[in-house]
């Protein structure tokens, strides 16, 4: 897996992009709508009830006084007694005040024009009132009784209800958002753990099922579906690897015979076409080796460790990829799997030669830096495509028209040796790859390699 993709998959999700935050936010918005609708309806019902009660009280007061003033037996002509917290007045048809209670707070007097509407809300000395009028009968016919009661309790109740509704609309959604986010962390914890475990799955190995939560909810169903998918992926990978291994096995023997036959014919006749065909057969042989390693997988590949001379490794590579310039120190000993390390370096040199062309230059430098041994391959070709990046090491990804297996296999071999393979473009032009393994390089003349078979003879 490329490093960039691995980094993205293992990175934590930002809190504002997480599923639990979006769920909590959705619930808080729903709560805001419900609180607004229900609170407004309840406030309207409450205020409407209070208004009806107030209006009933005002109407009853006006009806009582109207009946008293319209009844001759009630003592017409008497002054209206002042009643605390309310106002009264009798007005004629022209709107002139005929009678008022003795109250120094009134803004009108007898004989003055009545300054307020006979029905509805008004304000007297900064205090809200509501007035009601009744037409008098009997000896007072043609006159109008006006009664006003203070409506300040209604106004206070309306303001208090508005403040309470605004507070509920502000606090309740915020609490819902906070509690939903905290509860979501607990409710979705199985999903988060499953994501972490799934992120660690290596497709090159057998995949293991993800743990299921005890509660059979939607998360349980999702993880169960993922587990069934993993089982299908694992079975498919086993079938593909088995098929690939069988194909490579069937191709290996004929290619070996063909390569040996072409080599002998080329040595005997010196025909350049036959020698070119031998090189093609050699290329196919190494491609089958790369495919075999891909089919086996990294864990199935076992290294055969040997101590060989660096000069012996160079001799192998010179036979496999002619025309390479070797620089650095090749006079020591290297602890490695000779066949696998040869395969890795041969893949790098073959790619470099393909990129540089027949007239280009390919260089392999060997140097020791600290506890690492570095094999650096440079070419004078056009360099690596900028858009490929780390994906150049993925199987079947190629920037030079090859099978796209060489770099992937070479990196696997380097990692199996405890090292690494990195690549990029050189400052002087062309591509540059550096394969590093732990340094076990001994001073002295390079010994002859052991009896392990050469890849070109396999």
FIPANU-667378 format. One record per residue: residue in one letter; x, y, z of N, C-alpha, C in turn. Coordinates in pm, whole numbers, plus 50000, padded with zeros to 5 digits. Atoms other than C-alpha are relative to their C-alpha. Example, Ala and Ser with C-alpha at 12.3 -4.5 7.8 and 13.67 -1.06 7.14 Angstrom:
<atoms>
A500894988150000512304955050780500905012050000S499184988149994513674989450714499235010950073
</atoms>
This chain:
<atoms>
X500854988050000500005000050000500875012350000X499194988050004501375034249915499955007350131X499934993149872502515055350205498945010650015X501004989349991500195084250121498634994550027X501315006049976497135061550105499894994650140X500025005149863498075044950432499835011250100X500144988749909498455078750598498595005450003X501374995050005495055090150477499044990750069X500955009449942493315058450586500134999050150X499825001249856494825058650934499805013150073X500184987149935494265095750999498655000550069X501254998549927491605104751254499095009749927X500994991350063488405120251129499845012650085X500214987549928488005156951221498644999850068X501235000949921485335162251487498815005549925X501144993950069483205184651265499614992249875X500355008450113483265158450987499584986150042X500335013349952482515128451207498504997449989X501405003950010479265109051181499245003850126X500744996949876478375114151546499745014950013X500274985649993478765151951517498865003649906X501074996850094476545152951208498664994950050X501255005049941473945131151382499545009050115X500354991249889474085152751695499505013549949X500434987250056473795184151481498614998949941X501335002050057470795169951298498944999650110X500965000749889469085161551628499825013650067X500134986749939469845196151766499155009249914X500854991950088468275212351459498544995850010X501385004849982465205190151495499455004850134X500434995149869465065199451863499665014849995X500274985750013465255236351773498645002449935X501294998450067462315232851535498864996050092X501075004749911460255212851787499785009750116X500144990849889460975236452074499325012949954X500614987750052460075266251857498514998349975X501405002250032456825251251733499174997350125X500785003749880455685235352060499985011650100X499954988849906456875264652273499135011649956X500854989250051455185290052048498524996850017X501405004049984451955270152051499565000850147X500344999749857452005266252431499935014450051X500034986149956452865302952481498765007149947X501204993850055450045313252249498764995750076X501155004849924447555291252434499955006350138X499964994249865448715304052772499615014749998X500314985750006448605340752672498575002449954X501404998650042445305335852495499054997650115X500835002449883443825321052812500045011550098X499894988649910445175349453024499275012249945X500694988750063443855374952775498494998350010X501445002449988440425358552779499515002650142X500394997549861440325359153157500005014950031X499954985649976441375395653162498825007149932X501104993950072438815404852899498664997050067X501235003549927436115386253093499855008450126X500044991649879437015405253407499625014449963X500304986450043436945438653220498535001249956X501394999850046433615430253058499044999450118X500875001149883432095420153389499975013150077X499974987149931433265452653549499175010449925X500764990350079431815473253262498514997250005X501435003349994428505454353266499395003550136X500514997149867428135458253642499765015150020X500154985549986428725495753638498955005649906X501024995350094426575500553330498604997350051X501315003349945423695482853496499665009050117X500234991349885424105503353809499635014249958X500274986350044424165536553622498715001049919X501234999750080421245526953400498754997650083X501145003049912419015517053694499685012350083X500354988049920417165547053844500084997650150X499995002849856416965529454179501425000050057X498625000449950420735529154197500505013550044X499574986749953420865566454269500775007249894X499324993050108421585584953950500505013450047X499444987049965423625615953971501074999350103X498915001349903425945602254232501334998849927X498655001050058429655604654166500464985549999X499435013550005431495573154058501094998650104X498975001949898433545559754348501314995549935X498715004650055437265556054272500284985650041X499625013949973438405519954244501484998549969X498555000750015442055512254295500394991149881X499505007750113443845501153984499125000549878X500864999150117441115510953738499535014449983X500514986750031439635541753568498584998949945X501374999350052436065552053485499785013849944X500434986950050434445579353289498664998549928X501234999550077431065589353143500185010949896X499774991150112431205605552801498705001749922X501224997950078428425621852602500284996949853X499895003650140427805617652231501065008149927X498984991850064430205646052144501404996750049X498695003849949433045629552338500475008650114X499624991649887432995653952630499824992150128X500055007149873433725640352975498935006550087X501084995049913430625643253196500274996950146X499785003949861431785624953505501224990950008X498835008449974434995609653641500114997950150X499765001849856435975595153979501075009850047X498984991049944438055616454209501334992650005X498695006750006441565605454112501005009849942X499054989950048444505629254086500884995449885X499125004950108446315606353835499365001049864X500664999350130443735611153561500505011949922X499504989550087444875631553265498885007849935X501144992950057441405644853190499055003850115X500954995249899438705663553383498635001849934X501364997750049434975670153355499985012349911X500114989050096434145692153061501064999649891X498965001250101437275682452869499634989049900X500255010450101437335661452556500734987250042X499435012949958437965624552625501174996449908X498805001350086441525617452504500324985849956X499625013950028441475579252473498934993149916X501035008050069439765553652250499104993050103X500955005949905436655539152413500214985050017X499745014449991437685503152340501414997249950X498665003950043441115487252316501075003950099X498864997649913444565491252463500445014649992X499504986449991446005524452577501035000750112X498994998149896448685538652804499685012850075X500244988549914448075561753098501175001350096X498824997549914451115577053270501014988849991X499025010550021453305549853119499554986150039X500515013049958451105521453246499014995249895X500935005050102449305499252990498634996850063X501385002849961445515497053022499254994549881X500935004050104442655481752829498625005050037X501304994049974439345499252799498864992949931X501235005450057435765488552732498895010150025X501104990149988432635509652677498644993249993X501385004850001428905504452733499085011849981X501014989750017425995524752610499004999450116X500914999549885423895536052907498555001549951X501444999250031420095533852907499295007650111X500774993249895417335548753113500225014949995X499784985649992417915584053237501345004249943X498654996850053421495582053112500114996649852X499965003850140420535573252757500715010749919X499184990950080422855588452501501395002250055X498674998849939425815586152735500724986549994X499185012250009428655561452728500874998650124X499145003349886430365544653019501294994049947X498675005350037434115538552977500674994750125X499315006649888435965514253206501354995049948X498655004550038439725507053193500664992950118X499255007549900441765480953381501464999049954X498575001050040445605479153391500304986249941X499625012750068446925452553147501484996950015X498575002449978450465452853283500314985450028X499715014349980450215416553407500054992349867X499965006650130449415405853051501315002849926X498754996250067452385425252913501204993050064X498905006949930454715410953179500024985249968X500065014350030453465375853115500474997349857X499585001750139453965380252739501525001349986X498544998350005457535393052789500724988250064X499375011349932458375365353036499934987449914X500145011750086457005338852801500945000849880X499084998350112459015353252512501444997150040X498625002749954462215352852717500224985150027X499875014349973461545317152831500124992049871X499945007150127460925305852473501365002249932X498694997350059464105322952351501094992350071X499015007649924466105306752631499934985249964X500165014250036464655272552548500524997449859X499535001750137465395277652178501525000749991X498534998750002469025285952262500684988650074X499315009549913469905262152544499714985549959X500365013950029467985230652444500754994249881X499225005850110469595225952099501494998350032X498595001449964473065232452244500224987950090X499905011849913472495206652518499814987249919X500215011850085471135182352259501244997049917X498795002050079474215187752043501124994050084X498935005049913476615182152334499724985750045X500325013449952474795151852477499994990049885X500005009050115474265137152130501414996449955X498615002750039477975140552051500664990350097X499415008949899478975123952380499384986149994X500655013150009476385096252352500364993049869X499625006050127477295091151986501364993350006X498695006249983480875083852089499874986150059X500195013149938479605055352302499244990649906X500845008450084476965042752060500744995449874X499285003450123479335043151759501424995150025X498635004349969482425030451940500364987249926X499725012550073482104995851778500355003049855X499724996550138482045012051437501405006149987X498664994350003485185032251517501084989450015X499015010749982487035001551644500084991149876X500005008150122485964982051336500775007049889X499274992550102487325009751116501514999150023X498565001149970490695008751296500544986249964X499555013650032490914970851262500014997749850X500045001750145489864971850898501145007449933X498904992450056492534998150834501324992450010X498765007749982495174973750959500044987349915X500045012250080494104945850723500975001349883X499075000450112496844936850477499434990549895X500605008750101495304923850154500894988549955X499105010750042498414902850088499954988050093X500105011049904497634881450395498554995750012X501365004349973494604862050503499335010150094X500694989949921492034886050642499224993350112X500735005149886490414881250983498715007850016X501314993649981486804888651074500105010850108X500064989149902486054920751264499084996150114X500875003549885484574917451616498645006849988X501374994950008480804921751629499535005450135X500574995049874479004942951892498904990650050X501025008749941476614925452130498605004049954X501334995450040473634946852030499834998249849X500265002450141472084936551698499325012149937X500534987750057471634971451560500575001949860X499504997350133472584988351234501514998549991X498545001949999476274988351333500354985249990X499805014650008476064950551386499804995149858X500275004250137474554946451041501125004549906X498944994750086477224968550881501284991850015X498775007649979480154950051042499844985749951X500245013550053478554916450955500154999949849X499854999250145478324927450592501475001549960X498574998550027481994938350603500724986750016X499375013049979482984904450745499714990449885X500325008750114481124886250468500785004349875X499214995150113482864908550214501464995750012X498625004249980486254900650369500194985349969X499915014350031485554863650343500034997849849X500005001550146484724867249974501315004949939X498734994850052487834888549915501134990050025X498955009549966490044863050094499934987749909X500155011750088488614834149891500425003449858X499634996050135489024853449567501525001549986X498554998550007492634862049649500694986449997X499395013350002493434825649721499844993649861X500205005750134491914815149387500925006749898X499144992850095493814842349200501464996150016X498605003749978497124833749366500274985749953X499815013850046496614796749297500064999249849X500005000050146495784803548934501295006249946X498774993550046498744827348896501204990950020X498895009249976501124802549055500024988449902X500055011050095499904774748827500455004549862X499604995050131500324796348517501515002149993X498564997649997503824807048620500774987049998X499325012949998504764771048693500004993549863X500095006050133503564759748352500905007349900X499164992450091505514787848182501494998650032X498604999849957508724783848383500874990049926X499185010550062509974750848242500225002549851X499734997350143509434758747870500895012249979X499154988350017511014793247913501454996850032X498625003749965514064778048081500664992449885X499465007750113514514753147796500235009149880X499874990950113513904780347537501205009250017X498894990849975516404803847701501354992949981X498745007550015519114776947723500284996949854X499815003350141518554766847361500455012249922X499624987750071518744802747237501415004550037X498644996349960521894809347442501044991649926X499045008750070523644779047289500035003149850X500044996850143522464787946940500685013349972X499354987150020523624823746980501504999050012X498555001749985527064813047105500584992649880X499485008250110527394787946820499985007549868X500144993450130526184809546532500415014750002X499734985749993526764844846657498965008549931X501084992650067523484855046490499425010450096X500544989949908522374888546642498514998450026X501425002049978518694879746593499764989450106X500145010549898519124847946796500395005550137X499594994149873520994867247066498935009550054X501094991249957518174893047072498834991650055X501065008849950515634864647109500354994250136X499575005249870517704850847398499775010450108X500254989449902517474884447571498515001150032X501454999849976513684884247525499604988450089X500305011649915513534849247674500475002550143X499504996649866515664861447963499055009650071X500954990649942513234890348017498744992850047X501195007549962510294866348021500264991250122X499675008349885512094843948269499935008150129X500054991849880512524872248515498575004950029X501394996249978508924883148461499234988850070X500665011249933507754848448559500454999050146X499555000049862509924850448871499285010850082X500744989549931508274883548962498564995950026X501385004649983504844868448904499914989250107X500005010549898505744838549119500085006050140X499914993649869506764861049406498695007050034X501294993649977503524880849365498964989750041X500965010549966501554848249379500254994450139X499695005549868503394835849688499625009550112X500224990449892503004867649888501265001750080X498774996549929505574884050111500334990150111X499735008949887505134860550409500394986049953X499685013450048505424829450190501414999049945X498664999950057508834839750061501044998750111X498965002449900511734825750265501375003249939X498664996650047515224839950230501004989250037X498875009149975518264817450200501245008650018X498924990649971520984837450374501364993749970X498625004150030524554835050247500895012250007X499004989450000527724855250283500754999149869X499405000450132528894863849931500875012449981X499184988650033531434886949782499235010049917X500674989850079530204919949645500394999149853X499545001450138532294913449333499234988949928X500795010950059530394880849276498615004949960X501314994350033527104899549291500095008849876X499804991550118528474924449039500164991749874X499835008850116529534896148804498654994749952X501335004850037525994882148812499245010849922X500764989150062524504915848727500575003849865X499394996850129526994922048445499534990449892X500485009750098525864889948275498535002249967X501454998450020522184897948322499655013049929X500294986850059522214935148229501325005949952X498724994650050525214943148010499925015249981X499934985750026526354979047966499795008750121X500174992249877526084989948329501375004350052X498774995049938528785011848486499904998050151X499995003049857529725000848840500995009250070X499154991149923531105025749089499874996650148X500035002649857531835025049460500924988850039X499145010249942533404998149676499354986349984X500535013550023532794962349551500994989350048X498955009249954535604945849749499684993650134X500345005749870533694934350057499124987949988X500905011449991531284907150169498605005050037X501384995949975527494909350180499224987950051X500885010449948525094888850394498615002449943X501284998050068521964883850184499524986849944X500445011050085519884860049978500485003649860X499404995550127521984861649660499015000249883X500945000550111519204850949422498995011450007X501024989549986516644875349565500615013849982X499374986950015519054904649589500385002449853X499704998750142520214897749233498735003349921X501274997450067516574896949123499575014650019X500424986249973515854930449291500855010049923X499124990750070518924948149151499874998649849X500175002150144518424932548808498755007249951X501224992950039514864946748799500265015049988X499684985750005516194981448879500865003549880X499104997350113518964979348619499274998449867X500745001950125516604965648351499085011749973X500854988250019514164994248410500835012149958X499144988650033517015019348399500504999149855X499535001750138518375004648074498865002649901X501154997850087514885005147920499705014949988X500274985650002514465041848018501115007849930X498874992650057517965052947911500174997349851X499825003350140517855035447575501394994349973X498725006450035520735019347388501185009550015X498904990549993522795051347386500135006750136X499974993849868522045061347744500964993150094X499055005249901524095054948056499224995650124X500575005649877523145033248358501154997550096X498935001149899525215034448677499444993550126X500335006249871525125012248987501145003050096X499004996249901526945026449288499744992550130X500095007049872527645006749607500815007750103X499284993149893528515024849927499394996050133X500445002749864528265020150302499815013250073X500304988049922526605046850516499484995550136X500395004649867526555039050887499824985150002X500295014349994524895005150931499184995449880X500775003350119523275005350587500904998849879X499325001950126524504993050254499085005149890X500854993450099523195014249964500444996349859X499815002450143522845002749604499205010849927X500664988750067522055033949395500094998149849X500085001750145520895029649035499555013349939X500334987650070520915060648811500014997549849X500015000950145520045064648445499905014149941X500064987250070520115092648187498725001349919X501274999550070516535087148077499185012350035X500854988249975513575111348099499565001650144X500434999049861512955104148466498614994250022X501295005849963509835092848651498885010049976X501154990950012506395107548572499645005950135X500284993349873505525133148837498694995750061X501315003349947501935120848869499934986350065X500055013449942502855085448976500374999950148X499614999649859504635093149305500344986250053X499725012949936504725063549545499294988449932X500735010950066502285044049328500894992649901X499095006850091505275035049106500424986550057X499625012649936505945007249360498824990350014X501145009149996502444992349330500114990049886X499965009950108502064960249127499245004949877X500614997050129501254965548758499895014949972X499914985750030501985002948772501385002549941X498724998350069504665012948525500045013649935X499824987450071506075045148391500894998649879X499075001950112508265029248124499534989249904X500525010050093506025004247947500314985750039X499705013649957507184973648146498764993950064X501135006949937504984948448330499535006950127X500404993249877504964970548640500174991650124X499785008649884506074942248869501385001950061X498614999749954509814948848897500215008250125X499784991449885509754978149138499284994750124X500745005549886507074962149358500754988250061X499265011649952509044929649382501325004350064X498724995549945512334948049441499815006150139X500244994349867510834967549732499684989050101X500285011149908509454935349885501294992950041X498755006949969512874919049860500855008650094X499234991349911514554949450019499434999750142X500625000249867512044949350306500224986750069X499725013149940512544911850360501434999350052X498614999349951516264919350400500145009950116X499924990149893515394945650663500345013849951X499684987050056515944974850428498815006549934X501074992750067513944996350191500465003849860X499724995350136513715008949833499235012949979X500624987150028513055045249748500445004449861X499674995550134513025062849414499545014149975X500374986450038512745096649249500825004149879X499244994550111514305118848989501305006350050X498704994749962517985127849006500095014949966X499834985650026519045164349023500635002549864X499364998450129521145159148710499194994549885X500835005750105518255143448517499964984950009X500155014449993516985108148487499454995450134X500545005949878515625084748752501124994950089X499025004949903517425073849067499274991750104X500575009049901516585044249291501124995650095X499025004149899518335035249615499424988350080X500385011949923518005000049759500984998650115X499135000949882519344997650114499674987550079X500145011549911519914967050335501005001950113X499024999049891521714962850668501394996149952X498635001950050525464964650611500704989150078X499095010149946527444933150673501114998649896X498994999050104530314943350450501384998950065X498705002649941533744929150538501095004449903X498884995850085536984944050409500744987749949X499245011150056538994921350185499574997149858X500305003650138538904905149845498684992849995X501295006650017535524893549721500194985249977X499945014450015535124855849764499094995649887X500875005550103533574833849507498644997350063X501345002349947529814830249545499804985350025X500235013849962528364798749688499374992649884X500485008850107526834770549497498555002149967X501404997450034523354785949482499885002649851X500124998150146522084785449122499755014349962X500224986450052522184817248917498595000949944X501364998950053518744830948823499924997549851X500085002150144519674829848455500114985249963X499895014250025520364792648493498844992350059X501105006949933517194785448692498994995249896
</atoms>
